Amino acid sequence: MVRQGNKAPKLRGGAAVVRALVPFAVVLAESNLSNTDERERTMITAAKHLNDCYKHLSSDEFHGPGLKENAIRFAGTYIALSQTSTDQKLWRVKPKMHLFLELCDGSVEPSKIWTYRDEDFGGSVAAMSRRRGGQLSVAAFSTGVLARFRGYQPMIRI
């Protein structure tokens, strides 16, 4: 689920499941890492700041100043871990860090523009488009995808 051969670790799971793991990361970091080691203390701090960001995503707490401050602090500690790490695959900073900071700057409520539905829908359409034989033409392919899409939709009861 996490390690994939020589590739960088990637946590695979549903968005809601992964989001629920954020508070667990703080508990795990505090119980397994040492406050005496500077690098491990930085990891604990990063986990706490990320958790604080997620706490501010609920609509009643969103407009407080904590989201932006914790996002900047999380990004700073993550970048510090990236720059001091010997394993560049483990603490690699991705372009999505910039998007994360933009979402947390306070102008837009992040929970209102999450892209989980879009990503999930793309995967669903990819699964529906798999062929099991038959004519391979644009019309046959499109008709098959649309027929499967209609089949997956729940029936409306009146």
C-alpha atoms as one frame of an Amber mdcrd trajectory, in Angstrom:
protein
   0.000   0.000   0.000   2.864   2.394   0.732   6.120   1.074  -0.777   6.289
   0.195  -4.456   9.679  -1.209  -5.314  12.198   1.508  -6.192   9.527   4.196
  -6.542   8.802   6.872  -3.953   6.318   5.837  -1.259   2.743   6.715  -2.102
  -0.235   6.240   0.161  -3.044   4.733  -1.853  -6.582   4.918  -0.558  -9.821
   6.805  -0.743  -9.679  10.516   0.003 -11.860  10.276   3.104  -9.806   7.357
   4.440  -6.488   9.120   3.907  -7.883  12.333   5.409  -8.880  10.366   8.528
  -5.277   9.110   8.846  -3.888  12.628   9.435  -4.648  12.691  13.209  -3.240
   9.162  13.450   0.019  10.409  11.896   0.459  12.795  14.831  -0.089  10.013
  17.368   2.272   7.737  15.457   4.960  10.429  15.176   4.765  11.364  18.865
   4.937   7.742  20.005   7.736   6.580  17.675   9.947   9.623  17.151  12.243
  11.354  19.628  12.058  15.028  20.618  15.805  15.008  21.288  16.731  14.373
  17.642  16.278  17.563  15.578  15.210  15.770  12.408  12.635  13.639  14.205
  11.359  16.684  16.098  10.858  18.384  12.718   8.811  15.385  11.545   6.616
  15.610  14.651   6.163  19.344  14.098   5.205  18.819  10.435   2.612  16.199
  11.423   1.114  18.547  14.029   0.875  21.462  11.588  -0.759  19.295   8.922
  -3.254  18.013  11.482  -4.018  21.579  12.569  -4.682  22.485   8.915  -7.192
  19.658   8.622  -8.896  20.756  11.843  -9.560  24.157  10.258 -11.274  22.701
   7.190 -14.654  22.455   8.864 -16.846  25.393   7.926 -17.214  26.763  11.466
 -13.439  26.958  12.006 -12.329  27.803   8.463 -12.261  31.565   8.704  -9.894
  31.586  11.657  -6.265  32.612  11.106  -4.935  29.149  11.972  -5.315  27.512
   8.566  -2.966  29.828   6.686  -0.406  29.957   9.511  -0.313  26.172   9.942
  -0.135  25.605   6.173   2.915  27.874   5.893   4.558  26.213   8.898   3.808
  22.726   7.530   5.272  23.634   4.141   8.364  25.132   5.775   9.040  22.053
   7.893   8.375  19.729   4.953  10.762  21.692   2.727  13.377  21.608   5.505
  13.006  17.827   5.679  13.340  17.655   1.901  16.506  19.736   1.834  18.210
  17.817   4.652  17.108  14.325   3.607  19.543  11.846   2.132  16.617   9.962
   0.570  15.183  12.400  -1.999  12.309  10.028  -2.813  10.999  10.091   0.747
  10.627  13.866   1.312  10.233  15.076  -2.262   8.372  18.383  -2.605   5.767
  18.166  -5.352   4.029  20.994  -7.228   0.868  20.187  -5.257   2.511  21.856
  -2.248   2.025  25.159  -4.063  -1.643  24.323  -4.658  -2.005  23.388  -0.982
  -0.629  26.772   0.072  -2.863  28.608  -2.399  -5.941  26.810  -1.082  -5.031
  27.615   2.501  -4.358  31.327   2.010  -7.911  32.128   3.067  -9.562  33.372
  -0.106 -11.490  30.157  -0.840 -12.783  27.454   1.471 -10.839  24.324   0.369
 -13.638  21.884   1.210 -15.837  23.617  -1.384 -13.440  22.890  -4.289 -12.028
  19.455  -3.501 -11.346  17.440  -6.634 -11.988  13.980  -5.216 -15.190  13.589
  -7.227 -13.414  14.527 -10.457 -10.552  12.091  -9.860 -12.925   9.321  -8.813
 -15.130   9.931 -11.842 -12.111   9.767 -14.156 -11.163   6.378 -12.711 -14.739
   5.148 -13.047 -14.900   6.149 -16.706 -11.537   4.468 -17.338 -12.878   1.256
 -15.795 -16.088   1.484 -17.857 -14.109   1.981 -21.063 -12.239  -1.323 -20.847
 -13.123  -3.527 -23.789 -13.769  -7.262 -23.641 -13.864  -7.860 -27.328 -16.175
  -6.847 -30.120 -15.825  -4.216 -32.786 -13.191  -1.570 -32.033 -14.646   1.545
 -33.599 -15.313   4.983 -32.138 -19.081   4.463 -32.300 -18.982   1.013 -30.660
 -16.547   2.182 -27.991 -18.587   5.301 -27.116 -21.881   3.421 -27.121 -20.430
   0.816 -24.760 -19.118   3.426 -22.315 -22.426   5.298 -22.282 -24.410   2.073
 -21.824 -22.231   1.051 -18.857 -22.509   4.558 -17.383 -26.303   4.403 -17.550
 -26.198   0.933 -16.008 -24.183   2.126 -12.992 -26.551   5.011 -12.202 -29.175
   4.297  -9.539 -32.766   4.173 -10.745 -34.956   7.053  -9.697 -38.034   5.913
  -7.833 -41.104   8.068  -7.955
